[in-house]
Amino acid sequence: MRESPILFMAPLAGVTNRVFRQLVIEQGADYVCTEMISVQGLIQGNPKTHSLLDLKTGEPSGIQLFGREPEDFVRAAAIIVEQYRPLFIDINMGCPVPKVVKGGMGAALMREPARVEALVRALVENISVPVSVKIRLGWSPEELTGPEVARRCEEGGASWITVHGRTRDQFYRGQADWEGIGAIARERKVPVVANGDIFSARDAEQMMSITGCPRIMVGRGALGNPWIFKRIKERFRGEKEGSVSLREILSIMKKHMEGQVELRGSEKKAILEMRRHFSWYIKGWPGAREFRQRLMGVKSKAEVYRELERFFQQVEEERR
Ligand SMILES: Cc1cc2nc3c(=O)[nH]c(=O)nc-3n(C[C@H](O)[C@H](O)[C@H](O)COP(=O)(O)O)c2cc1C
């Protein structure tokens, strides 16, 4: 038996709310985090920003922040650490979105190593929970600042560094460069969490062997597939990877929906958000398109469940 890597669920905007985080924890994820939350929005008391802070008191989750000024990070972190006691605060240095980088935030910080160090240090000195940083390999192939930024994070006192194996100018295109992650990890004393393109337990194994990192992070590979964490752990235990039965998938989808209704306090809102998730769960299945279309007209949870039951019955019959 080999030791399983420590498994992180990646922060995904619009996805990793409290319900999804709970779901992946039940499926074997060791660490979870909120999506990126604006420090400016927190300081200004923006209600939309604050609604992203959906941690239950004591929930074992990190909170990810994005911003630019060290003072803003410290002010925002002071508010949330007091109130929510997150497991850690993560700093976003990977977001490639133009609106964010134009403001010198997210992946734009990959071009300012000195600021990175000041920022990490300010947080580490002023808050009582671990500070981690999520970076990319660099800004572009011409500006591979990842190794320097990672060094600055360590100097500033970060507890770990997550490296997404792409540059900013790749956004999410092309393949993640796992060798590049490994090169950064080998230079650092603090743990590096390897991230990018893990879609199966086999990928996880290869990621670990190429990067040498016993900590890995899964993002898109968990969409409609939250049990990927369980599969990875089974593989490392030397067990045959289990499969999820149709009934289990249906029950997870319902549980996901229930949680979403509770979180939003509205069946209608929950249904709107769950449409994407439902599509991910049944991606590539026969009849998926028709099911998605039927869901468009549905307004209550009871109707959703009726449609789900009908669809799963159909799939079961076809698989017999
Ligand atoms: C829809 C979407 C939303 C994302 N939101 C965030 C975010 O809020 N914070 C962050 O650090 N990264 C975010 N990312 C990047 C992921 O955390 C991750 O680094 C990236 O998807 C690569 O990992 P993967 O190949 O396992 O998905 C997002 C990615 C996607 C596709």
The ligand as a MOL file (V3000), in Angstrom:
LIG
                    3D

  0  0  0     0  0            999 V3000
M  V30 BEGIN CTAB
M  V30 COUNTS 31 33 0 0 0
M  V30 BEGIN ATOM
M  V30 1 C -14.9740 27.7340 -13.6390 0
M  V30 2 C -13.6620 27.9160 -12.9560 0
M  V30 3 C -13.5830 28.7540 -11.8600 0
M  V30 4 C -12.3610 28.9400 -11.2020 0
M  V30 5 N -12.3170 29.7450 -10.0930 0
M  V30 6 C -11.1490 29.8700 -9.4040 0
M  V30 7 C -11.0800 30.6420 -8.2020 0
M  V30 8 O -12.0590 31.2250 -7.7320 0
M  V30 9 N -9.8670 30.7080 -7.5840 0
M  V30 10 C -8.7460 30.0690 -8.0590 0
M  V30 11 O -7.6770 30.1560 -7.4690 0
M  V30 12 N -8.8030 29.3480 -9.1900 0
M  V30 13 C -9.9640 29.2170 -9.8550 0
M  V30 14 N -10.0050 28.4240 -10.9700 0
M  V30 15 C -8.7970 27.6460 -11.3460 0
M  V30 16 C -8.8270 26.2780 -10.6740 0
M  V30 17 O -8.7820 26.3960 -9.2660 0
M  V30 18 C -7.6540 25.3910 -11.1390 0
M  V30 19 O -6.4370 26.0000 -10.7870 0
M  V30 20 C -7.6580 25.1440 -12.6370 0
M  V30 21 O -8.9580 24.8460 -13.1100 0
M  V30 22 C -6.7100 23.9870 -13.0240 0
M  V30 23 O -7.0560 22.8150 -12.3530 0
M  V30 24 P -7.9490 21.6450 -13.0400 0
M  V30 25 O -7.2820 21.3060 -14.3390 0
M  V30 26 O -7.9130 20.5160 -12.0530 0
M  V30 27 O -9.3150 22.2130 -13.2510 0
M  V30 28 C -11.1930 28.2750 -11.6650 0
M  V30 29 C -11.2820 27.4400 -12.7760 0
M  V30 30 C -12.4910 27.2440 -13.4230 0
M  V30 31 C -12.5430 26.3260 -14.6090 0
M  V30 END ATOM
M  V30 BEGIN BOND
M  V30 1 1 1 2
M  V30 2 1 2 3
M  V30 3 2 2 30
M  V30 4 2 3 4
M  V30 5 1 4 5
M  V30 6 1 4 28
M  V30 7 2 5 6
M  V30 8 1 6 7
M  V30 9 1 6 13
M  V30 10 2 7 8
M  V30 11 1 7 9
M  V30 12 1 9 10
M  V30 13 2 10 11
M  V30 14 1 10 12
M  V30 15 2 12 13
M  V30 16 1 13 14
M  V30 17 1 14 15
M  V30 18 1 14 28
M  V30 19 1 15 16
M  V30 20 1 16 17
M  V30 21 1 16 18
M  V30 22 1 18 19
M  V30 23 1 18 20
M  V30 24 1 20 21
M  V30 25 1 20 22
M  V30 26 1 22 23
M  V30 27 1 23 24
M  V30 28 2 24 25
M  V30 29 1 24 26
M  V30 30 1 24 27
M  V30 31 2 28 29
M  V30 32 1 29 30
M  V30 33 1 30 31
M  V30 END BOND
M  V30 END CTAB
M  END
